[in-house]
Amino acid sequence: MCLGIPGQVVEPPIGGLARIDVSGVRREVSVAFVPDVQPGDWVLVHVGFALAKIDEEEARATLDLLAEAIAAELA
């Protein structure tokens, strides 16, 4: 099973890479599959690639579910 994590673009793409914030962690991610992203956009990130743009509601719902799953594992 593969897991894609929602992240928000915080810096515009330069040379095919954009800085993405995933729950406070910022990383450079390839945006080759979604070259039209801009700061503020949400994307689904998997192994260093932004695979698709998603809306903020979907991103927040997914992040909430992931947080619940982690909390349940730690309890």
Secondary structure, 3 states (H helix, E strand, C coil): CCCCEEEEEEEEEECCEEEEEECCEEEEEECCCCCCCCCCCEEEEECCEEEEEECHHHHHHHHHHHHHHHHHHHC
